[in-house]
Amino acid sequence: MEQTSLLIVGLGRGAAWGREIRKDPELRVAGLVDVDPGRLEAIGSELGVPEARRFRDYPTALREAEADVVVLAVPTPLHQEMILEGLRSNHHVICEKPLAMSLAEARELREAVKRFDHRFMVGEQYRFADGVENLKIAIGKELIGQLVYLSHEFFRGARVGMGRVGQPDHWHRTYREPSLHDMSVHHFDMWYYITGQRPVEIAVKPFDPAWNQSGRRFGYSVHATLENGAHVDYITARALARPETTWYGELWIVGDKGALYWDGDSLGVTRSEVVPTESYAQKLASEKLEFVSRGITNTNLPLRPLIHSLLTAIRESRPHPCDIDDNWVSFATAMAAVESAQTGHPAKVAVE
Ligand SMILES: NC(=O)c1ccc[n+]([C@@H]2O[C@H](COP(=O)([O-])OP(=O)(O)OC[C@H]3O[C@@H](n4cnc5c(N)ncnc54)[C@H](O)[C@@H]3O)[C@@H](O)[C@H]2O)c1
């Protein structure tokens, strides 16, 4: 069997890519790159990558590792330059989300990557989870009729400004609204992938308790309108004492003939519909839907299907998911959300 070899660059998030790639007989780690020798040593040893395949310098690794695909998991301010370097040296490139630091940078990239024959993919893995796929299929089969609204809740963590991203010199500080730019972009991609509808406008209200002096927002209350007129109500905040959701959040999608629910954890989703009765009290009938059941739950397990979707598309000479035009939608939604949070006014999602 021919293996595809991948060079992993940046060994924070990149370590998760390495662990998933190692489980797959069709994939091979061609090498690891990190400017931090401690991380290179620790992750290199954990993944069993020989020292000769551990690089401190990206250009050298591009020349010497003989990789087919580069996986970039470096700080977002480095994405643009390193994506183009990877493509220029004749590699396919998968880069972690978020695509870029600004719409202007994303526009430049959108033009630039089209000049290369090699593929560029944004590593937006959430859409490869079973639950997300089951929601998409249920909507495609029109099991809830006409879409009316989505309600999406995401709660993680107790306080803001904790952990390494809370450090004053961490590169995360260069985001204007880190949670929207870096985290909610996953959720925006879920909305788009599941419904097939682009968000057209978004209104964001940040909220902070008085004691939050961390420089990062405590939470955001978000309202978005999709192109078919359906609405999204979305809250993203620290959990404090309420239970955390998973990283996918908890989602209700309501149509005129029924509703879909995903807890963000199970493989399948639940569909419910109203049973007609004479009484005012609502009576519901529910069923579990599992169109796909591949065991892809947590947010690392989708990495392998994501890589394979790219490889299959290359083999079949067809477009791949999460190419730059596809990813533009969720990235532009995140940028509109940042703008709205900062101006206090609804913002239009840029189409190009
Ligand atoms: N998809 C997801 O679920 C997910 C989760 C976490 C992070 N991410 C994304 O992954 C990227 C990295 O985030 P992180 O949390 O791992 O950051 P991090 O700061 O923890 O790790 C970045 C790593 O890159 C290394 N690095 C910096 N400059 C480099 C260079 N020029 N060459 C090689 N290595 C270099 C650093 O030494 C560090 O080890 C970001 O874009 C982030 O948004 C995605």
The ligand as an SDF file (V2000), in Angstrom:
LIG
                    3D

 44 48  0  0  0  0  0  0  0  0999 V2000
   -8.6470   22.9020   14.9860 N   0  0  0  0  0  0  0  0  0  0  0  0
   -8.5300   22.9750   16.3000 C   0  0  0  0  0  0  0  0  0  0  0  0
   -9.3370   22.3730   17.0110 O   0  0  0  0  0  0  0  0  0  0  0  0
   -7.4140   23.7710   16.8950 C   0  0  0  0  0  0  0  0  0  0  0  0
   -7.1060   23.6520   18.2550 C   0  0  0  0  0  0  0  0  0  0  0  0
   -6.0310   24.3850   18.7560 C   0  0  0  0  0  0  0  0  0  0  0  0
   -5.3180   25.2330   17.9160 C   0  0  0  0  0  0  0  0  0  0  0  0
   -5.6460   25.3330   16.5980 N   0  0  0  0  0  0  0  0  0  0  0  0
   -4.8820   26.2220   15.6870 C   0  0  0  0  0  0  0  0  0  0  0  0
   -3.5450   25.7280   15.5670 O   0  0  0  0  0  0  0  0  0  0  0  0
   -2.6450   26.8270   15.4010 C   0  0  0  0  0  0  0  0  0  0  0  0
   -1.5740   26.7300   16.5060 C   0  0  0  0  0  0  0  0  0  0  0  0
   -2.2010   26.8940   17.7660 O   0  0  0  0  0  0  0  0  0  0  0  0
   -1.5600   26.2830   19.1130 P   0  0  0  0  0  0  0  0  0  0  0  0
   -2.6180   26.4110   20.1290 O   0  0  0  0  0  0  0  0  0  0  0  0
   -0.9670   24.9620   18.8470 O   0  0  0  0  0  0  0  0  0  0  0  0
   -0.3990   27.3570   19.3850 O   0  0  0  0  0  0  0  0  0  0  0  0
    0.8790   27.1370   20.3070 P   0  0  0  0  0  0  0  0  0  0  0  0
    1.4450   28.5060   20.5200 O   0  0  0  0  0  0  0  0  0  0  0  0
    0.5870   26.2750   21.4640 O   0  0  0  0  0  0  0  0  0  0  0  0
    1.8560   26.2750   19.3970 O   0  0  0  0  0  0  0  0  0  0  0  0
    2.4370   26.7900   18.2230 C   0  0  0  0  0  0  0  0  0  0  0  0
    3.7440   26.0370   18.0040 C   0  0  0  0  0  0  0  0  0  0  0  0
    4.3270   26.5370   16.8040 O   0  0  0  0  0  0  0  0  0  0  0  0
    5.7260   26.6880   17.0190 C   0  0  0  0  0  0  0  0  0  0  0  0
    6.2390   27.6690   16.0710 N   0  0  0  0  0  0  0  0  0  0  0  0
    6.2000   29.0230   16.1430 C   0  0  0  0  0  0  0  0  0  0  0  0
    6.8170   29.5670   15.0690 N   0  0  0  0  0  0  0  0  0  0  0  0
    7.2450   28.5310   14.3060 C   0  0  0  0  0  0  0  0  0  0  0  0
    7.9510   28.4490   13.0710 C   0  0  0  0  0  0  0  0  0  0  0  0
    8.3180   29.5400   12.3870 N   0  0  0  0  0  0  0  0  0  0  0  0
    8.2530   27.2160   12.5930 N   0  0  0  0  0  0  0  0  0  0  0  0
    7.9060   26.1050   13.2560 C   0  0  0  0  0  0  0  0  0  0  0  0
    7.2310   26.1230   14.4490 N   0  0  0  0  0  0  0  0  0  0  0  0
    6.9050   27.3120   14.9380 C   0  0  0  0  0  0  0  0  0  0  0  0
    5.8290   27.1350   18.4770 C   0  0  0  0  0  0  0  0  0  0  0  0
    7.1200   26.9230   19.0040 O   0  0  0  0  0  0  0  0  0  0  0  0
    4.7740   26.2530   19.1300 C   0  0  0  0  0  0  0  0  0  0  0  0
    5.2930   25.0170   19.5520 O   0  0  0  0  0  0  0  0  0  0  0  0
   -3.4900   28.0900   15.4680 C   0  0  0  0  0  0  0  0  0  0  0  0
   -3.7820   28.5480   14.1830 O   0  0  0  0  0  0  0  0  0  0  0  0
   -4.7520   27.6330   16.1930 C   0  0  0  0  0  0  0  0  0  0  0  0
   -5.8930   28.3850   15.8480 O   0  0  0  0  0  0  0  0  0  0  0  0
   -6.6750   24.6120   16.0840 C   0  0  0  0  0  0  0  0  0  0  0  0
  1  2  1  0
  2  3  2  0
  2  4  1  0
  4  5  1  0
  4 44  2  0
  5  6  2  0
  6  7  1  0
  7  8  2  0
  8  9  1  0
  8 44  1  0
  9 10  1  0
  9 42  1  0
 10 11  1  0
 11 12  1  0
 11 40  1  0
 12 13  1  0
 13 14  1  0
 14 15  2  0
 14 16  1  0
 14 17  1  0
 17 18  1  0
 18 19  2  0
 18 20  1  0
 18 21  1  0
 21 22  1  0
 22 23  1  0
 23 24  1  0
 23 38  1  0
 24 25  1  0
 25 26  1  0
 25 36  1  0
 26 27  1  0
 26 35  1  0
 27 28  2  0
 28 29  1  0
 29 30  1  0
 29 35  2  0
 30 31  1  0
 30 32  2  0
 32 33  1  0
 33 34  2  0
 34 35  1  0
 36 37  1  0
 36 38  1  0
 38 39  1  0
 40 41  1  0
 40 42  1  0
 42 43  1  0
M  CHG  2   8   1  16  -1
M  END
$$$$
